[in-house]
Amino acid sequence: MTKLEKLVEEFAENVAAQTAAIFRGDARTGNKHANKYVAAFKKLRAHGNAGRDALAALFTHPNPDVRTTAAAYLLRYRTVEAKAILEEAARGKGLVAFESSEALKRWEEGTWALDPE
């Protein structure tokens, strides 16, 4: 497994773990996992577009939280693909749908800033 693949795996594992912690009502643990996936993204971003391309592999991840979080982070870089993933999820119900619609709203408002140029 390459360094980038390990970072993508770390991102995915921590997104899923954060979601599990939230549903258990454990915000402290959820925040720790959020910090870890944000750190993984920053390391991926340090590799430029190669890191972003590696993260885009999660666009087909079976876990909707992982898939949509990756899409939210890659809105600027992979706009068409990322928006399609978020729009599909936003049509659903629950936390993933809400988070996806909020990401799209911030994008349309011009306030989205997860991966500025």
Secondary structure, DSSP 4 states (H G I P E B T S, - for coil): --HHHHHHHHHHHHHHHHHHHHHHT-HHHHHHHHHHHHHHHHHHHTTTHHHHHHHGGGGG-SSHHHHHHHHHHTTTTSHHHHHHHHHHHHTS-SHHHHHHHHHHHHHHHT---SS--
